[in-house]
């Protein structure tokens, strides 16, 4: 049975992706720290307009430590920085607290505008995967202060 060329390409990319994720997952042993990098945020419908994640009023470290970027990441507009999350490979965490943030009126307005403009935010989990969260995925979990 022959696949159409486009279908064969899609199958090849999916297979290559699965193999790559399998190989990189072997780089971590149980309990090893897995860095989580925060990257960029921006309006979903304008991917060229991006901002650093820490420009939003969110939990941030006292000193933001940026990760070295490749040329491709720079051209893609990435702005990766180390997050405050403490993640260990294959270890569950329940009821953890990252920080407490006191929001001013302008901070609440900035978050409200980001939600209304359908901002996405992007995290990079170690060498395993890049995860982008879109506003509609989290809208039901956010309490808008009106």
N, C-alpha and C positions, 0 to 999 in steps of 0.2 A: 504494500500500500504506500503510495507517495503522498506526502503532504504538499499543499501549495507552498510556494517559496516563503510567503509571509508567515504562515503557520509554522514552518520548519524553523525560521529565524526566532520566533517567539519561544518555541520549545527549547531551542539551543540556549537562549539567554536565560530561561528559567532553570535549566539544568546546570549551567555554569554558575548561576547565582547560588543554587543549593550546594554545589560542591565548594564554592568559595566560603560560604558561611560555615560549613562543616569543618573545613581546614582551619579557619581562624578561631573557631570555638575551641579547638584543641590547644590553643596557646594559653588557656587559662586552666589552672587547677582549682579544685574545690576550695573555696575560702579566699582565693586571690582577689585583691582589690580590682574592680573594673571602673575605670574613670568614666564619668558622665560629663560631657562637654555641652554647654549651652551654646547656641549658635546665633542665628538671626531670627528676627520677627519681621512681619510686614503684611500688607493687605493681600489677601489671597488672589484677588483679581488684578493685581499689579505686581508681579514677581520681581520687577526691577527696582521697586521701592522697598529697600530693606534697612533695618536698624539692628543695632546690637541688642541682644536679649536684655542686658542689664540697663538699657535705657528705660525700660518699664519699671514701675515701682514694685519690685518683687524682692524676695530674699536674695541677698548678694553678700559675698565675702567682703571683709574690710579692704582687702587688696585684691583686685581682679587680676588673675594670672591667665594670660593668653597662651594658646597653644601655637606652636610653629605651624605654618600653613604651606601647602604645596602651591605651585603656580596655578594649577587647575582650581584649587579651593579659593585662591585669591580672585581669580577671574570669575568664579561663580558667586562672589560676594560674601563668602563665609567670613565669620568673625568669631571663631571658637574660643571659648574661655572655660576654665575649670569650674565646675559647679560645686555646690556645697554638699551634694548627696554623697553618702558613704555606702557604696554598693560592693558587696562581696559575691563572687561567682557561686551560683547555686545555693545561696543562703536567703531564706525568707526573712522579711522584716514586717512587723505589724505595729501599728500605732506609733510610728516614729514622728518626731517633731523636728522640722528643719530650722525654723526660726519664728520670731514674732515680729510683725511689721505694723507700725502705726501709720495708717494712711490719712493724709490730709485731703481736703476737698479737691484740690487740683490733681492729686494722685488717683482718686476715685474717678474723676472726669477723664483722665488719660486712659485708664483701664476700660471705662465705658466706651470711649471712642474706638479703642482697639477692638473691642467686641463688635461694635456696630459696623466697623469697617472690615469685619471678617478677617482679622489678623490670624495668621498661623504662627506657630513657633516651632523651632527645630532643635532637637537634641541629637547628639551622637554618643552612642553607648560603646565606649572602648573601641575596639577594632571590629566589633560584631555587626553593628547596624546603625543606620541613620533613620530617625523616626520623626516625622513631621505630624504635628497635631493641628488639625484645622478647627476653626471656631465652632462649627456645627457639632463636632464631636464632643466638645466640652461645655456647650451652652447650657445644657440642662444641669450641669454641676456648679454653675457660677451664680451667686446671689448678686443681683444688680442693686446697688444702693440708690434709691431714687428719692 
